[in-house]
Structures are given as C-alpha cells and as structure tokens.
Amino acid sequence: MDNIIRCSWASSDPLYIKYHDEEWGKAVYDDKTLFEFLILEGAQAGLSWITILRRRENYRKAFAGFDVEKVALFDDQDVERLMKDEGIIRNRLKVNGAITNARLFLSIQREFGSFSTYLWQFMPQNTPIQNQINQMSDVPARTEISDQISKDMKKRGFKFFGTTICYAFMQATGMVNDHLLTCCARS
C-alpha cells in the first residue's frame, strides 16, 4: 500500500498524482509553459482541473503545441475548427479568449522582454511564496497578489483570468507553494 502523504486533492487518479508530484507548485519561468497554463486555466473556468488535465494533450494539438505566436494568428476558420474539436472544451467564449490572450501575451513579451518577467515582478523579491499549509482548507481561493495580477491583466484585455483563476495559475506555476507541510512534493 502507498503510504506516501500527498495533498488530499491528488486522489488515486494516476494523472492527478503525476501532475501533483511533478508539476504543481514548482516554479515556472519559461514563457512557453506559462502560456500553456494560461490556456489551460482559462479553459478550466467553472470545471474541475482533472477535466482539463485529461484533455491536456488534445489542447496541445488543438492549440499548435502551445506556440503563442501561432495561436495569436488563429482566425475565424481556426475558431470553427476548435468548436468542432471534441477533445477540448468547446466554449466559444473560452476559445476566443485563448486567442485574445495569446495576442496580449505577445504584447507583454514585447513590453517586458518576457511574460515571465512581467508575471514574477508581482512576487516579493520575484520569488515563490512558501505558504505554511497544514490542511487543504487553509488554502486560499485568492490573495492580494492574485487580485493585483488579475486586475492588471484584465486592464490589458485578458479574458478568463479573474482572481480565482489567477490564484490557481499561481499554484500551477509555482508562484505559490500550497503543498501541505507533510506532503511528499513539498520542497
């Protein structure tokens, strides 16, 4: 029997366990990975994360391997193609939002040199916050920092990036470490 202690949301689903152990809470500075999570977190709005994880490879294919420059060039034909793709969440607002966000992502890269530079400037000393989580009920749904990032990104025109989605994005990309103190993936 597996006696490894994990955060309670990392159920017995092998996909969830792999994601929890290898990705969630690990700091990401690579723009390509940050763009991937921007697309995935936006798609997740109102759904469970496992729903998106199970479709991740379909999203990778549908969104040009998460190549931001290619996605930014998607047009109406691409939107219609995506709306017929049963491997992703076929929500027109989310699909259009992902394309809009790709264009804005490129704008931020031009302004700041990288999306990573832009994003991490919101963090104290540009480093991850190591939260002291004893039980999953202690994990916040949003914070002042997620409020600030979300507000700035919304002002720039980003879609599907409210403060709760922003905080989930921060967790996924290791801007915050919300692993339980007893969790095997706590670093």
N, C-alpha and C positions, 0 to 999 in steps of 0.2 A: 504494500500500500504506500502511496505517495504521502510522506509526512512533511513535505515542503510547505511552508507557510507563504501564502500569496494574498494579495488584496482580494477581498471577497468577490468583487465583480469578475475576476478571472476564473470563471467557472470551469467545469470539466471539459468544455469545448476546446479541442486542441488548437484551433485558430486563435481563440481568445488568449489561451495560455502563452502561445508563441509570441503574440503581439505584446502581451503584458511583460513577459520576461525579456524580450529583445528590443522593444521599441519605446513603449510608453514611459515617459519620464526621463528619457535620455536626451540630452541637449543636442539640438539640430541647428547647424549654422549654414547648411547647404541650401541654396535657393531652390534647386530642383525638388528637394524633399519638402521644403516649406511650401512650395506651390502645390505639390501633391496633397499635403494635408489641408491646404486651403480649399481645394476642390472637394476632398472627401468630407471635411467637417461641414461645408456648406450643403452637401448632399444629405448629410445625416440629420439636419434640422427636422425635428419632430419625429425622428425614427430612432431605433436602437442602434448603437455602434456596431453590434455584431451583424446587423443587416447590411451595413456598408462594408465591413471587413470581408464578408462573404462575396461581395461584388467588386472588391478592390481590383482584381486582375481585369475584370470587364471594364472598369473605369480606365485602367491603364491603356487598354486597347482603344476604347472609345475616344479618349482624350489624348491621342497622339503620344503615348508614353509619358504623359505629364510634361510635354515640351511646351513651355509657356509661350514661346514665340509662335509655334504652330497653332495653339489653341486661340491665341489673340487674333489670328486671321480667319477663324471659323466664321462662316456666313450663314445665310438662311438655309441653304442646302444642308449644311452641317447640322444645324438645329433640327431639321426634319429627319435627317439620318439618326440623330441621337434620340429623337422622340419615338423612333421605331425599334430602338435597341432594347431588347428585353433584359439585357444583362445589367442595366443601370436603372436608377430611379428616374422614371420618365415624367418629370415635372417640368413643364416649360419654363416656369419662373426660375427654377434651380439651374436648368441648362443654360438659359440666357444669362443668369447671374454668374455662372462659371466663366463664360466667355468675357463678360464685362470685367470680372475680377482679373482675368488674365491680362487684359489690356491695361488695367490700373496697376497691376503687379509690375509690368514693364515700365510704366511711368515712374513708379517708386524706385525701381532699379536705376533708371536714368538720373533721378534726383539724388539718391543716396549712395550710388555705387553698387548696392546690392539690397535685396529685400531684407536679408538677414541684418545688415547694419541698421536699417530703419527699425525693424522689429525689436532688436535687442537693446536699442537705446532707451526703451521704456523701463528696462530692468535695472535695479540698483547695481551699480558698477558693471553693468552689462553681463551679469552672471545669473544663473538659475537661482530661484528661491527654493530653499530646502525646508518645506513645511514639516512640522512635527505632528504626524497623523497617528493617533492611537487607534481610531476606529473610523470606518468609512463615513459614518455620519458626521465626522468632523471636517470632511472635505467641503469647501465652499462651492457654490454654483457659479460665483462671480467674485471679483475683488475690485479694489480701486484701480489697480493696474489694468485689468481686463476692461473695465469701464473706459479708461483713458485710451487704450489701443482701439477698442471698438468705436468710440466716438470719433477718433481721428480718421479711422478707415472709412467710416460711414460718411464723414465730411468729404472725403476724397471720392466717394461714389461706390464703395464696395457694397456688394449685396450678400445677404445671408451671413452676416458677421456681427450679430448682436453680442452683448457682453457674455452671455452664457456660452454661445458657440466659441467666442474668443477664448474663454477660460478653458474649454475642452481642447481647443487648438494649443493653448499654452501647455496643458498637461501632455498632450500627444507629442509635442516637440521639445519637451524637457525644459521649458522656460520656468516651470514649477515642477517640483518633485513631490507628488502627493502619495507616493507609496507608503503603506503602513510602516511604522518604525520596525516592526517584526517581519516585514516582507523580505523574501529572498532576493527580490530585484532592487531593493534599496541600496543605493551606492553612496 
